[in-house]
Amino acid sequence: MDQVSRIEQELDSFKDTLSLYRGQLEHWYSLAADRASQAADLPSLMGMERVIRFADSPTVVSTGDDDFLSTVVQCPLGGVMTIESKFESVYDIPLGDIVVDVVAVDSGEVTPVTLNAQGLGTFKGEAGKSYRVHVQDKVSPKHIAKLFSSYDGLSNDLTQWLRGEWQGFKPQWTQQSLATSAAAVGNGLLAGSWKAIEGVWDSISLLSDILKDPGEFADRLGESADQLKKLAEEAPLLMAKLQLLASDEAALCLLVRTASLWLEMLPPSEMAGETAEALSTAVVTLLIDLLIGVVLTFAGAGAGIAYLSLRLGKLGAGLLSAAQRFVSAIFAVVNGFMAYVDRYKTVAARGVAAGIKKGRMQLRWDAQRNTTLKKDEPHDDVPAQSKNPNGDSADTAALTQTSGCPVSMVTGEELLTLDDGTLDGCLPFVFTRLYRTSAVDLDVGLGRGWSHALAHRLLLEGEQVIWIDQENRRTPFPLPTDQRPAIHNSLARAAIYRGAEPDELIIAQPGEGAPFLHFRDGHLTALSDRYANRLTLQRNIHGDISRLDNGAGRSLRLRYEQRHLVAIDYQSFHPALTLDEAWRTEQTLVSYRYDGRFRLIEATNAAGESERYDYDDQHVILQRQLAGGASFFWEWQGAGRAARCVRHWASFAQMDSRYTWGEDGQVTVQHLDG
């Protein structure tokens, strides 16, 4: 395809630039989101860092910090608290016109507070009580539609401008010889390629960094740095809109695509000497400079032009002149779009934050780029089936085929799943436990055969990672590396990828609404969701999980005797001198009792109702007796972890099922009613 045809094809497809991004965004807010693809392709919204100041001593608490004390604010004697929302910047740049929830730590009562344009709001609480701030995170399809309607206008304006530019450039391309056009392609002047855009995306955070502290980039910006400083000091609301623009990935995606396609349109006659060769090695830098030039123009009409002169002078007068014209034209388009940039806050501003500075609860916001912009490329997929401890292929218990009873029609094992308690909050968690016949040789602290919802762990075996999940299934992955940071396992419907910390691995597990699992050194450290809500785990001196903390004043405490779980307490946080005193037990959700062989024989719920379990000598379950007196029984073929159920019945007449297993693995089930 010649260059003219290529450019015209790109112009025709420009209107679809945001289709993938919008699809991802709507996908993210869909309850039926696919967990594995979501792990690698999350559209990035605004990240947040909590800055807490007591007197003049600042403490920075990241969203993954376990220190809950620093995220709670105690109401002063007057009862009135001021809430302040700002961008993470060396200047006072407000992020206003958003709604936040003030949450009482002791009762969980929620009070919405609307912050004004200056990012300020007040809340009258009860003196001495403790509160947290949570930014509302309910995003509806209407919010997304409204947001993208503004992008439609920007996209149309940019398309119209690009086509106008092409009308001027196209005749010059048609006059070039075939050899010249081929040379342009060979020299890498296809700046509009996705590869160039991907390179820009990796560096796009530079825009936000410059806006946060222009002085730090004085060498790069020259005199323009002083103009940005002045803008921050004298027009903070305009600087706030620029910060939003620098955080708005959809708008940036359109601008990057515009700059790259425009650069590809430039005919070789626009450049002389070594410009083509130099440009071929500096496409990414040039695209970034064009965007910086547009942003700087908001600080002053000449700021962007001066910056381009400083940065692009060595590339030739022709290219510099064209670049200056680009910046002036795009500034006019973007300036019109700035009236709509506030719509981004509805979707972007979210999460939990708390801090205090001079008596004010403070939110501080920072741009965070999580999206990996790439053309439709296949995932790095290494499919392998998950297996139970006996080596048989096994799906999750919820998706395993049964016939009325929790007996697998594939392996013949029992899959008894029970819920023992819930931790409420933005990321609710249900503590479940599961008895699996093939796991009778394993004890993860709940007796042989049993596992629970926090029993995830990773085994690192050379270049392979084995994920052992809450059902004692084994799922293999290659160990992620710099070259392969995210790896899917399509058969297991799961993915593994590297986290923010050098030694962190994250599992995206199958199941609707299933949280992401964070591991360090093979140990589970946290659970999170797509909105950056997080549950953190604490461990005792033996390495056993001792607490699951939701970061909002609620937790589950796990108690042990002889390294076996004996109780789970629901606790609430009340500021005190020590953490042990601060966490108060509201209710014991469940307690467990074991026999002399550390087999689970009794579980008692919060109402004091108990159910009991009996096993054979190899820990295979024989009976489950409910609190009301009803009992369930099992009869087995084979022994130990290879046993298969041949009869499952109850003490009441309505339930009695028999299983006949063929040598080919087929099973025939006969129920009492025929």
C-alpha positions as CSV (number, residue, x, y, z in Angstrom):
1,M,0.0,0.0,0.0
2,D,1.4,3.4,-1.0
3,Q,1.7,6.2,1.6
4,V,-1.3,8.2,0.2
5,S,-3.6,5.2,0.4
6,R,-2.3,4.3,3.9
7,I,-3.0,7.8,5.2
8,E,-6.5,8.0,3.8
9,Q,-7.2,4.6,5.3
10,E,-6.0,5.9,8.7
11,L,-8.2,9.1,8.3
12,D,-11.2,6.9,7.6
13,S,-10.6,4.9,10.8
14,F,-9.8,7.9,13.0
15,K,-13.4,8.1,14.2
16,D,-13.0,4.6,15.7
17,T,-10.0,5.6,17.8
18,L,-11.9,5.4,21.1
19,S,-14.1,2.4,20.3
20,L,-11.7,0.0,22.1
21,Y,-11.3,2.4,25.0
22,R,-15.0,2.9,25.4
23,G,-15.6,-0.8,25.2
24,Q,-13.1,-1.4,27.9
25,L,-14.6,1.3,30.1
26,E,-18.1,-0.1,29.8
27,H,-16.8,-3.6,30.2
28,W,-15.1,-2.5,33.5
29,Y,-18.4,-1.4,35.0
30,S,-20.2,-4.5,33.8
31,L,-20.9,-7.1,36.5
32,A,-20.2,-9.8,33.9
33,A,-16.7,-8.6,33.2
34,D,-14.2,-11.2,32.2
35,R,-11.6,-11.4,34.9
36,A,-8.6,-12.5,32.9
37,S,-8.7,-10.0,30.1
38,Q,-9.6,-7.3,32.7
39,A,-6.4,-7.9,34.5
40,A,-4.3,-6.9,31.6
41,D,-6.4,-4.2,30.0
42,L,-7.9,-2.1,32.7
43,P,-8.6,1.4,31.5
44,S,-6.9,3.7,34.0
45,L,-8.8,6.2,36.0
46,M,-7.3,8.6,38.5
47,G,-5.1,7.1,41.2
48,M,-4.9,8.5,44.6
49,E,-2.3,9.0,47.3
50,R,-3.3,9.9,50.8
51,V,-1.3,12.6,52.5
52,I,-1.8,12.8,56.2
53,R,-0.3,15.7,58.2
54,F,-0.3,16.0,62.0
55,A,1.1,19.4,62.8
56,D,4.1,19.8,60.5
57,S,5.0,16.1,60.2
58,P,3.7,14.6,56.9
59,T,2.9,10.9,56.5
60,V,2.3,9.5,53.0
61,V,0.1,6.4,53.0
62,S,-0.4,4.5,49.8
63,T,-3.5,2.5,49.0
64,G,-1.8,-0.7,49.9
65,D,-0.6,0.5,53.4
66,D,-1.7,-1.7,56.3
67,D,-1.6,1.2,58.9
68,F,-5.2,1.9,59.5
69,L,-4.5,4.3,62.3
70,S,-3.2,6.9,59.9
71,T,-6.4,6.8,57.8
72,V,-8.8,7.7,60.6
73,V,-9.7,11.2,61.6
74,Q,-11.1,12.0,65.0
75,C,-13.8,14.7,65.2
76,P,-12.6,17.9,67.1
77,L,-14.4,19.3,70.1
78,G,-16.4,21.8,67.9
79,G,-17.8,18.9,65.9
80,V,-17.2,20.6,62.5
81,M,-14.6,19.2,60.1
82,T,-13.5,20.6,56.8
83,I,-12.8,18.3,53.9
84,E,-10.3,19.4,51.3
85,S,-9.6,17.8,47.9
86,K,-6.5,18.7,46.0
87,F,-4.3,17.4,43.2
88,E,-1.0,16.0,44.1
89,S,1.1,19.1,43.3
90,V,3.6,21.5,44.8
91,Y,0.8,24.1,44.3
92,D,-2.7,24.3,45.8
93,I,-4.7,23.0,42.9
94,P,-8.2,22.0,43.9
95,L,-10.3,19.2,42.6
96,G,-13.8,20.3,43.4
97,D,-17.4,19.7,42.4
98,I,-17.4,16.1,43.5
99,V,-19.5,14.2,46.1
100,V,-17.8,12.4,48.9
101,D,-19.1,10.1,51.7
102,V,-18.2,10.7,55.3
103,V,-18.4,7.3,57.0
104,A,-18.6,6.9,60.8
105,V,-16.2,4.3,61.9
106,D,-18.2,2.9,64.8
107,S,-21.7,2.7,63.2
108,G,-20.9,2.7,59.5
109,E,-23.4,5.6,59.0
110,V,-22.8,7.4,55.6
111,T,-23.3,11.1,55.1
112,P,-22.8,12.5,51.5
113,V,-21.0,15.9,51.3
114,T,-20.7,18.0,48.1
115,L,-17.4,19.8,47.7
116,N,-17.4,23.2,46.0
117,A,-15.4,24.3,43.1
118,Q,-12.5,25.0,45.5
119,G,-12.5,21.4,46.6
120,L,-13.9,22.3,50.1
121,G,-16.8,21.0,52.1
122,T,-17.8,20.8,55.8
123,F,-19.2,18.0,57.9
124,K,-20.6,18.3,61.4
125,G,-19.8,15.2,63.4
126,E,-19.9,14.1,67.0
127,A,-17.0,15.3,69.0
128,G,-14.5,12.5,69.8
129,K,-16.0,10.1,67.2
130,S,-13.8,8.8,64.3
131,Y,-14.6,9.2,60.6
132,R,-13.3,8.3,57.2
133,V,-13.9,9.8,53.8
134,H,-14.9,7.7,50.8
135,V,-15.3,9.1,47.3
136,Q,-18.5,7.9,45.7
137,D,-17.9,5.3,43.2
138,K,-21.2,4.5,41.6
139,V,-20.8,5.1,37.9
140,S,-23.8,4.5,35.7
141,P,-24.0,4.0,31.9
142,K,-25.5,7.5,31.7
143,H,-22.3,8.9,33.3
144,I,-20.2,7.1,30.6
145,A,-22.5,8.2,27.8
146,K,-22.3,11.8,28.9
147,L,-18.5,11.6,29.2
148,F,-18.1,10.1,25.7
149,S,-20.5,12.7,24.1
150,S,-17.8,15.3,24.8
151,Y,-15.2,13.0,23.3
152,D,-17.4,12.8,20.2
153,G,-17.2,16.5,19.7
154,L,-13.4,16.5,20.2
155,S,-13.0,13.6,17.8
156,N,-15.1,15.3,15.1
157,D,-13.1,18.6,15.5
158,L,-9.8,16.7,15.2
159,T,-11.0,14.7,12.2
160,Q,-12.1,17.9,10.4
161,W,-8.7,19.5,11.1
162,L,-6.8,16.5,10.0
163,R,-8.7,16.3,6.7
164,G,-8.0,20.0,6.1
165,E,-4.3,19.4,6.7
166,W,-4.4,16.4,4.4
167,Q,-5.9,18.5,1.6
168,G,-2.8,20.6,1.7
169,F,-0.3,17.8,2.0
170,K,-1.8,15.2,-0.4
171,P,-0.8,17.1,-3.7
172,Q,2.8,17.1,-2.4
173,W,2.8,13.4,-1.8
174,T,1.4,12.7,-5.3
175,Q,4.3,14.7,-6.8
176,Q,6.9,12.6,-4.9
177,S,8.6,9.8,-6.8
178,L,8.0,6.2,-5.9
179,A,11.6,6.0,-4.6
180,T,11.1,9.0,-2.3
181,S,7.9,7.6,-0.9
182,A,9.6,4.2,-0.3
183,A,12.5,5.9,1.3
184,A,10.2,7.7,3.7
185,V,8.7,4.5,4.8
186,G,12.1,2.9,5.1
187,N,13.3,5.7,7.3
188,G,10.6,5.0,9.8
189,L,8.4,8.0,9.1
190,L,5.2,6.1,9.7
191,A,4.8,8.0,12.9
192,G,1.1,7.2,12.8
193,S,1.7,3.5,13.4
194,W,0.5,1.9,16.5
195,K,4.0,1.1,17.5
196,A,4.8,4.8,17.7
197,I,1.6,5.5,19.7
198,E,2.5,2.7,22.1
199,G,5.9,4.3,22.7
200,V,4.3,7.6,23.5
201,W,1.8,6.0,25.8
202,D,4.6,4.5,27.9
203,S,5.9,8.1,28.5
204,I,2.6,10.0,28.6
205,S,2.8,10.4,32.4
206,L,5.5,13.1,31.8
207,L,2.6,15.5,31.1
208,S,1.2,15.1,34.6
209,D,4.6,15.2,36.2
210,I,5.4,18.5,34.5
211,L,2.1,20.0,35.7
212,K,2.7,18.8,39.3
213,D,6.1,20.5,39.6
214,P,7.1,22.6,36.5
215,G,10.3,23.8,38.3
216,E,11.6,20.2,38.3
217,F,11.6,20.3,34.5
218,A,13.2,23.7,34.1
219,D,16.0,22.4,31.9
220,R,13.6,20.8,29.5
221,L,11.0,23.6,29.5
222,G,13.2,26.7,29.6
223,E,11.3,29.9,30.2
224,S,8.0,28.0,29.8
225,A,8.5,26.5,33.3
226,D,8.1,29.9,34.9
227,Q,5.0,30.6,32.9
228,L,3.5,27.3,34.2
229,K,4.4,28.2,37.7
230,K,2.7,31.5,37.4
231,L,-0.4,29.8,36.0
232,A,-0.6,27.4,39.0
233,E,-0.3,30.3,41.4
234,E,-2.7,32.8,39.7
235,A,-5.2,30.5,37.9
236,P,-5.5,27.3,40.0
237,L,-8.9,26.3,38.5
238,L,-7.4,26.4,35.0
239,M,-4.4,24.4,36.2
240,A,-6.9,21.9,37.7
241,K,-8.5,21.4,34.3
242,L,-5.1,20.8,32.8
243,Q,-4.4,18.2,35.5
244,L,-7.7,16.5,34.6
245,L,-6.7,16.6,30.9
246,A,-3.4,15.0,31.8
247,S,-5.3,12.3,33.6
248,D,-8.0,11.8,31.0
249,E,-6.7,8.8,29.0
250,A,-9.4,9.0,26.3
251,A,-8.7,12.6,25.5
252,L,-5.0,11.9,25.5
253,C,-5.5,8.9,23.3
254,L,-7.2,11.2,20.7
255,L,-4.5,13.8,20.9
256,V,-1.7,11.3,20.5
257,R,-3.4,9.7,17.5
258,T,-3.9,13.1,16.0
259,A,-0.3,14.1,16.4
260,S,1.0,10.8,15.1
261,L,-1.2,10.8,12.1
262,W,-0.4,14.4,11.3
263,L,3.3,13.7,11.5
264,E,2.8,10.8,9.1
265,M,1.1,13.2,6.7
266,L,4.1,15.5,6.5
267,P,5.6,15.0,3.0
268,P,9.3,14.5,2.6
269,S,9.5,17.9,0.9
270,E,8.6,19.5,4.3
271,M,12.0,18.4,5.6
272,A,15.5,18.8,4.4
273,G,19.0,17.4,5.1
274,E,19.1,14.8,7.8
275,T,15.7,15.5,9.2
276,A,14.2,12.3,7.9
277,E,16.9,10.2,9.5
278,A,16.8,12.1,12.7
279,L,13.0,11.9,12.9
280,S,13.0,8.2,12.4
281,T,14.8,7.8,15.7
282,A,12.9,10.5,17.6
283,V,9.3,9.9,16.7
284,V,8.2,9.2,20.3
285,T,10.1,12.2,21.7
286,L,8.6,14.4,19.0
287,L,5.1,13.3,19.7
288,I,5.5,14.0,23.4
289,D,6.9,17.4,22.7
290,L,3.9,18.3,20.5
291,L,1.5,17.4,23.3
292,I,3.6,19.4,25.9
293,G,3.6,22.3,23.5
294,V,-0.2,22.2,23.4
295,V,-0.4,22.2,27.2
296,L,2.2,25.0,27.6
297,T,0.1,27.2,25.3
298,F,-2.5,27.4,28.1
299,A,0.1,29.2,30.2
300,G,0.7,31.8,27.5
301,A,0.4,32.2,23.8
302,G,4.1,32.1,23.2
303,A,5.0,29.4,25.8
304,G,4.3,26.4,23.5
305,I,6.1,28.0,20.5
306,A,9.1,28.9,22.6
307,Y,9.3,25.3,23.9
308,L,9.1,23.8,20.4
309,S,11.9,26.2,19.3
310,L,14.0,25.0,22.1
311,R,13.3,21.3,21.5
312,L,13.0,21.0,17.8
313,G,15.4,23.6,16.4
314,K,17.9,20.9,15.5
315,L,15.4,19.1,13.3
316,G,15.1,21.8,10.7
317,A,13.2,25.0,10.1
318,G,10.6,23.3,7.9
319,L,9.6,20.8,10.6
320,L,9.7,23.5,13.4
321,S,7.4,25.7,11.4
322,A,4.9,22.9,10.8
323,A,5.1,21.8,14.5
324,Q,4.4,25.4,15.7
325,R,1.4,25.5,13.3
326,F,0.2,22.2,14.7
327,V,0.4,23.4,18.3
328,S,-1.5,26.6,17.6
329,A,-4.3,24.7,15.7
330,I,-4.7,21.9,18.3
331,F,-4.7,24.4,21.2
332,A,-7.7,26.0,19.7
333,V,-9.5,22.6,19.5
334,V,-8.5,21.5,23.0
335,N,-9.4,24.9,24.5
336,G,-13.0,24.3,23.3
337,F,-12.9,20.8,24.8
338,M,-11.8,22.1,28.2
339,A,-15.3,23.2,29.0
340,Y,-16.3,19.5,29.1
341,V,-13.3,18.1,30.9
342,D,-15.1,18.2,34.3
343,R,-17.3,15.4,33.1
344,Y,-14.3,13.1,33.6
345,K,-14.4,13.6,37.3
346,T,-17.7,11.7,37.6
347,V,-16.0,8.6,36.3
348,A,-12.5,9.2,37.6
349,A,-12.8,10.4,41.1
350,R,-13.2,7.4,43.3
351,G,-11.7,5.4,46.1
352,V,-11.1,5.7,49.8
353,A,-9.0,8.5,51.3
354,A,-8.4,10.1,54.6
355,G,-5.9,12.6,56.0
356,I,-5.6,15.6,58.1
357,K,-3.8,18.9,57.6
358,K,-4.3,21.8,59.9
359,G,-7.6,20.3,61.1
360,R,-8.9,19.5,57.6
361,M,-9.6,16.0,56.2
362,Q,-7.6,16.1,53.0
363,L,-7.9,14.2,49.7
364,R,-5.0,14.5,47.3
365,W,-5.2,13.2,43.7
366,D,-2.5,12.0,41.4
367,A,-2.7,10.8,37.8
368,Q,-2.2,7.1,37.4
369,R,-1.6,5.4,34.0
370,N,-2.6,1.7,34.1
371,T,-3.8,1.3,30.5
372,T,-1.5,-0.6,28.2
373,L,-2.5,0.8,24.8
374,K,-1.9,-1.8,22.1
375,K,-3.4,-2.9,18.9
376,D,-5.5,-6.1,18.9
377,E,-2.8,-8.5,19.9
378,P,-3.3,-12.1,21.2
379,H,-2.8,-12.6,24.9
380,D,0.2,-14.5,26.0
381,D,-1.8,-17.7,26.7
382,V,-0.4,-20.9,28.2
383,P,-3.4,-23.1,28.6
384,A,-3.3,-25.8,31.3
385,Q,-6.1,-27.5,33.2
386,S,-6.5,-27.0,37.0
387,K,-6.2,-30.2,38.9
388,N,-7.3,-31.5,42.3
389,P,-4.8,-33.0,44.8
390,N,-5.3,-36.4,43.2
391,G,-4.2,-35.1,39.8
392,D,-7.6,-35.1,38.2
393,S,-8.7,-32.2,36.1
394,A,-11.1,-30.1,38.1
395,D,-13.2,-26.9,37.5
396,T,-14.3,-24.7,40.4
397,A,-16.9,-26.2,42.7
398,A,-19.5,-23.8,41.5
399,L,-19.0,-25.0,37.9
400,T,-18.5,-28.7,38.5
401,Q,-21.3,-30.8,37.2
402,T,-23.3,-32.5,40.0
403,S,-26.7,-34.2,40.2
404,G,-28.5,-32.5,43.0
405,C,-25.9,-33.4,45.7
406,P,-22.4,-31.8,46.0
407,V,-20.8,-34.9,44.5
408,S,-18.6,-34.3,41.4
409,M,-19.9,-36.2,38.4
410,V,-16.3,-36.0,37.0
411,T,-14.2,-37.2,39.9
412,G,-16.7,-38.7,42.3
413,E,-15.4,-36.6,45.2
414,E,-17.5,-34.6,47.7
415,L,-17.4,-30.8,47.3
416,L,-19.1,-29.6,50.5
417,T,-19.1,-25.7,50.5
418,L,-20.3,-23.7,53.5
419,D,-20.4,-20.0,54.3
420,D,-19.3,-19.1,57.8
421,G,-19.3,-15.3,57.9
422,T,-19.1,-12.0,56.0
423,L,-16.9,-8.9,56.2
424,D,-18.9,-6.0,54.9
425,G,-17.6,-2.9,53.1
426,C,-16.8,-1.6,49.7
427,L,-15.2,-5.0,48.9
428,P,-17.4,-7.5,50.7
429,F,-15.8,-10.8,51.6
430,V,-17.5,-14.1,52.5
431,F,-15.4,-16.6,54.5
432,T,-16.3,-19.9,52.9
433,R,-14.8,-23.3,53.6
434,L,-14.8,-26.4,51.4
435,Y,-14.4,-30.1,52.1
436,R,-12.8,-31.9,49.2
437,T,-12.3,-35.7,49.3
438,S,-9.1,-35.6,47.2
439,A,-7.5,-33.2,49.8
440,V,-7.7,-35.6,52.7
441,D,-3.9,-35.7,52.9
442,L,-3.7,-31.9,53.3
443,D,-4.2,-29.7,56.3
444,V,-4.1,-25.9,55.8
445,G,-5.2,-25.2,59.4
446,L,-8.8,-26.3,59.3
447,G,-8.3,-30.1,59.5
448,R,-7.6,-32.6,56.8
449,G,-9.7,-32.3,53.6
450,W,-10.9,-28.7,54.4
451,S,-9.7,-25.5,52.9
452,H,-11.1,-21.9,53.2
453,A,-11.4,-18.6,51.2
454,L,-8.0,-17.2,52.4
455,A,-6.0,-20.4,51.8
456,H,-4.6,-19.2,48.5
457,R,-0.8,-19.7,48.1
458,L,1.8,-19.9,45.3
459,L,4.5,-22.5,44.9
460,L,7.5,-21.3,43.0
461,E,9.2,-24.2,41.1
462,G,12.0,-22.9,38.9
463,E,10.4,-21.1,36.0
464,Q,6.9,-22.2,36.9
465,V,4.3,-20.9,39.4
466,I,1.7,-23.2,40.9
467,W,-1.4,-21.4,42.3
468,I,-3.1,-23.4,45.0
469,D,-6.5,-21.9,45.4
470,Q,-9.2,-21.8,48.1
471,E,-10.5,-25.1,46.9
472,N,-7.1,-26.8,47.0
473,R,-6.9,-26.9,43.2
474,R,-3.5,-26.6,41.4
475,T,-3.2,-24.2,38.5
476,P,0.1,-23.8,36.7
477,F,1.6,-20.6,35.1
478,P,5.0,-19.7,33.7
479,L,6.7,-17.3,36.0
480,P,6.1,-13.7,34.7
481,T,9.2,-11.8,33.7
482,D,10.1,-8.4,32.3
483,Q,9.5,-9.9,28.8
484,R,6.3,-11.7,29.8
485,P,4.7,-9.5,32.5
486,A,1.2,-10.9,32.1
487,I,0.3,-14.5,31.2
488,H,-3.1,-16.0,30.7
489,N,-4.3,-19.6,31.3
490,S,-7.4,-19.8,29.1
491,L,-8.4,-23.3,30.2
492,A,-8.4,-22.2,33.9
493,R,-9.9,-18.8,32.9
494,A,-7.3,-17.1,35.0
495,A,-4.2,-14.9,34.6
496,I,-1.0,-14.1,36.5
497,Y,0.9,-10.8,36.2
498,R,3.5,-8.8,38.0
499,G,2.4,-6.2,40.5
500,A,3.7,-2.8,41.4
501,E,6.3,-4.2,43.8
502,P,9.3,-6.1,42.4
503,D,8.4,-9.3,44.2
504,E,4.6,-9.0,43.9
505,L,2.5,-11.4,41.7
506,I,-1.2,-10.9,41.1
507,I,-3.7,-13.6,40.2
508,A,-6.9,-12.7,38.3
509,Q,-9.1,-15.6,39.3
510,P,-12.3,-16.9,37.5
511,G,-15.7,-16.1,38.7
512,E,-18.0,-13.1,38.6
513,G,-16.9,-10.5,41.1
514,A,-14.0,-12.6,42.3
515,P,-11.2,-10.3,43.7
516,F,-7.7,-10.0,42.5
517,L,-5.2,-11.9,44.7
518,H,-1.9,-10.3,45.6
519,F,1.1,-12.4,46.7
520,R,4.6,-11.8,47.9
521,D,7.0,-14.6,48.4
522,G,4.1,-17.0,47.6
523,H,2.0,-15.7,50.5
524,L,-1.4,-14.0,50.1
525,T,-1.1,-10.4,51.2
526,A,-4.2,-8.6,49.9
527,L,-7.4,-8.9,47.9
528,S,-8.5,-6.0,45.6
529,D,-11.2,-5.2,43.1
530,R,-11.3,-3.1,39.9
531,Y,-12.0,0.0,41.8
532,A,-8.8,-0.3,43.9
533,N,-10.8,-1.2,47.0
534,R,-8.5,-3.5,49.1
535,L,-8.6,-6.0,51.9
536,T,-5.2,-6.5,53.6
537,L,-4.0,-9.5,55.5
538,Q,-1.9,-9.6,58.6
539,R,-0.1,-12.7,59.9
540,N,1.0,-13.9,63.3
541,I,4.6,-15.0,64.2
542,H,3.9,-18.5,62.8
543,G,2.8,-17.0,59.4
544,D,-0.8,-17.9,59.9
545,I,-3.4,-15.3,58.8
546,S,-4.5,-13.4,61.9
547,R,-6.6,-10.5,60.5
548,L,-8.4,-9.5,57.3
549,D,-8.8,-5.7,57.4
550,N,-11.1,-3.8,55.0
551,G,-9.4,-0.4,55.7
552,A,-12.7,1.2,56.9
553,G,-12.8,0.2,60.5
554,R,-14.0,-3.4,60.1
555,S,-12.0,-6.7,60.1
556,L,-12.1,-10.4,60.7
557,R,-9.8,-11.7,63.4
558,L,-8.7,-15.3,63.0
559,R,-7.8,-17.1,66.2
560,Y,-5.7,-20.3,66.4
561,E,-4.7,-23.1,68.8
562,Q,-1.9,-25.4,67.9
563,R,-1.9,-23.7,64.5
564,H,-5.5,-24.7,63.8
565,L,-8.2,-22.1,63.3
566,V,-10.6,-22.1,66.3
567,A,-12.7,-19.0,65.8
568,I,-13.4,-16.0,63.5
569,D,-14.4,-12.7,65.2
570,Y,-16.0,-9.7,63.5
571,Q,-14.3,-6.6,64.9
572,S,-14.7,-2.8,64.7
573,F,-12.0,-0.2,65.2
574,H,-12.1,2.4,68.0
575,P,-9.0,4.6,68.4
576,A,-7.0,3.6,71.5
577,L,-3.4,3.5,72.7
578,T,-2.6,0.1,71.1
579,L,-4.0,-1.8,68.1
580,D,-5.1,-4.7,70.3
581,E,-7.2,-2.3,72.4
582,A,-8.5,-0.5,69.4
583,W,-10.0,-3.6,67.7
584,R,-13.2,-4.6,69.6
585,T,-15.0,-7.9,68.9
586,E,-18.6,-7.3,68.0
587,Q,-19.5,-10.9,67.4
588,T,-17.8,-14.3,67.1
589,L,-19.0,-15.5,63.7
590,V,-17.9,-19.1,63.9
591,S,-15.9,-21.4,66.1
592,Y,-14.3,-24.7,65.3
593,R,-13.5,-27.9,67.3
594,Y,-11.1,-30.7,66.4
595,D,-10.5,-34.3,67.6
596,G,-7.1,-35.7,68.8
597,R,-6.0,-36.1,65.1
598,F,-6.8,-32.4,64.4
599,R,-9.8,-33.3,62.2
600,L,-12.6,-30.8,62.1
601,I,-15.5,-32.3,64.0
602,E,-17.7,-29.3,64.9
603,A,-18.5,-25.8,63.6
604,T,-20.7,-23.5,65.7
605,N,-22.2,-20.3,64.1
606,A,-22.9,-16.9,65.7
607,A,-26.3,-18.2,66.9
608,G,-24.7,-21.0,68.8
609,E,-26.0,-23.7,66.4
610,S,-23.5,-26.5,65.8
611,E,-23.0,-29.1,63.0
612,R,-20.8,-32.1,63.4
613,Y,-18.7,-34.3,61.1
614,D,-17.4,-37.9,61.2
615,Y,-14.7,-39.5,59.1
616,D,-13.1,-42.9,58.4
617,D,-9.5,-43.7,59.3
618,Q,-8.2,-41.9,56.2
619,H,-10.2,-38.7,56.9
620,V,-12.9,-39.3,54.2
621,I,-16.1,-37.8,55.4
622,L,-18.9,-40.3,56.5
623,Q,-21.5,-38.1,58.2
624,R,-22.6,-34.5,58.6
625,Q,-25.1,-33.8,61.4
626,L,-26.9,-30.4,61.3
627,A,-28.0,-28.4,64.3
628,G,-31.6,-29.4,63.8
629,G,-30.8,-33.1,64.0
630,A,-30.9,-34.0,60.3
631,S,-27.9,-36.0,59.1
632,F,-26.3,-36.7,55.7
633,F,-24.3,-39.8,55.0
634,W,-21.7,-41.0,52.4
635,E,-20.6,-44.4,51.2
636,W,-17.4,-44.7,49.2
637,Q,-15.6,-46.8,46.7
638,G,-11.8,-46.8,47.0
639,A,-9.9,-45.2,49.8
640,G,-8.3,-41.9,50.8
641,R,-8.0,-39.2,48.3
642,A,-9.0,-41.5,45.4
643,A,-12.3,-42.5,47.0
644,R,-15.4,-42.0,44.8
645,C,-18.9,-41.7,46.3
646,V,-21.3,-44.6,45.5
647,R,-24.1,-43.5,47.8
648,H,-25.2,-40.2,49.4
649,W,-28.3,-40.2,51.6
650,A,-30.0,-38.4,54.5
651,S,-31.8,-39.3,57.7
652,F,-35.0,-38.1,56.0
653,A,-36.6,-40.2,53.3
654,Q,-36.6,-37.6,50.5
655,M,-32.9,-38.0,49.7
656,D,-31.0,-41.1,48.6
657,S,-28.8,-41.2,45.5
658,R,-26.6,-44.0,44.3
659,Y,-23.7,-43.6,41.9
660,T,-22.4,-46.4,39.6
661,W,-19.0,-45.7,38.1
662,G,-17.8,-47.3,34.8
663,E,-14.3,-48.1,33.9
664,D,-14.4,-45.3,31.3
665,G,-15.2,-42.7,34.0
666,Q,-18.9,-42.5,33.1
667,V,-21.3,-42.5,36.0
668,T,-25.0,-43.5,36.3
669,V,-27.0,-41.8,39.1
670,Q,-30.1,-43.4,40.5
671,H,-32.2,-41.2,42.8
672,L,-34.8,-42.5,45.3
673,D,-37.6,-41.3,43.1
674,G,-36.2,-43.2,40.1
